[in-house]
Amino acid sequence: MNLSLADRNYVIMGVANKRSIAWGIAQSLANAGARLIFTYAGERLEKNVRQLAETLDRDDYIILPCDITNDEEIEQTFAE
């Protein structure tokens, strides 16, 4: 079965490294054609997320800061 997620957006939270469950999900979604929006909390994780996102066969991903312990930051991220 081929699943097409073209023209659909998915927010991916919790990518820490290439062994993250969130990263595995992101890869599957990207392979199905989804556009991904990654979030990160902190500079170190931003670097990791950017490096991983660059390995995808797509360049239409978005990377945004989002500390999930801060309600205001969550609202701001989803407003973007």
N, C-alpha and C positions, 0 to 999 in steps of 0.2 A: 504494500500500500504506500503510495506517495502522498505525503501530506504537504500542502503548500500553505505557507504562512506569509506569502508575499503581501506587502502593503499593510502588515500588522506590526504594531509596536509592542515591545515587551521590556519592562523594567527589570533589571537584574541587580539584586542587592546581595552582598556577602561574598563577593569574589576576593579571596585573599591570595591565592596562588593557583598554579595549574592543577593542584590536587583537590581544589574546592568543588563541592557538589554543584555550587552555583556556576562554576566555570564549565562543568560538563553539560549542564542544562543550556547555558549560553551557546556552546558549540552546536548542540543539537538544533536549537532554535535558528541559529544563523544558517545552518545547512538546509533548513526547511524554508529559508527565504525571509525570515523575520528581520525587522530592523530592531537593533538592541540599544537600550539606554542603560548604561552602567552607572552605578553610584559607588562612592567610596567615602571613607571617613579617615582623614589624615593623609599627610603627604606621602608616607611610605606606601600606603595602599594605593594611592593614586598612581604612583610609578608602576606598581605591579599590574594594576588594571590596564593602564595604557599599553604596557609591553605585551600583555596577553591579547588585548583587542587588536593590536597591530598584526597578530598572527592569523586573524580571520581572513577569509577570502572575500571580504567586503570592506568598504570604507565609509559606510553611511551610519556608523554607530555614533552615539553621543555619550560623553562621560561627564558626570556632574557630581559635585560634592553633596553628601547627605549623611549627616549623623543621625541615626535612627533613634537616638536617645533624646533628640531635640525636636519637639513637635513643630515648632516654627520652621525649622530647616526642612522637615519633611514636606510641609505645605508649600514652601518656596520651591523645592525641587519639582514637585508635581505641577506647579503653576508654570514652570518653564516648559 
